[in-house]
């Protein structure tokens, strides 16, 4: 549930960032450039994410990366709400988000196996996949509504708050004895 709430926030951020870029630049082309800056790190850092996930404590890694994303989301919101945001800020922040998200996703997939084992892995992955697909429907839909009501800056702040749900769920997890 925590992961789904956080993923809804991620999906909403994609819509909010596109809208923000359009407001700042009035350029559909630069909207595409911004999305490219967010997506390319996910492509390039997939292998590095796998190496990192295999070499460190995954539970701790998940907490660190989600905490980092939460910090960036609040910083992003601060820049927008204080009206100091520039397009170049977005081009710097988005690849960092993309890198953190890529390592997080790979580590999370490996951690699911650590938590449930081989016997329940298919059920766990099916449940996780269903939640993530549902969040891809809910997130953008809510983003349009909330951005229309509160604006982009407050939505980015709410996205930062959405990371609290996943962090709480991570801290509540009882880790398998083999990982302690």
Secondary structure as GFF3:
##gff-version 3
##sequence-region A 1 180
A	DSSP	alpha_helix	2	25	.	.	.	ID=ss1
A	DSSP	alpha_helix	28	44	.	.	.	ID=ss2
A	DSSP	alpha_helix	46	55	.	.	.	ID=ss3
A	DSSP	alpha_helix	58	81	.	.	.	ID=ss4
A	DSSP	alpha_helix	87	150	.	.	.	ID=ss5
A	DSSP	alpha_helix	152	172	.	.	.	ID=ss6
A	DSSP	three_ten_helix	177	179	.	.	.	ID=ss7
###
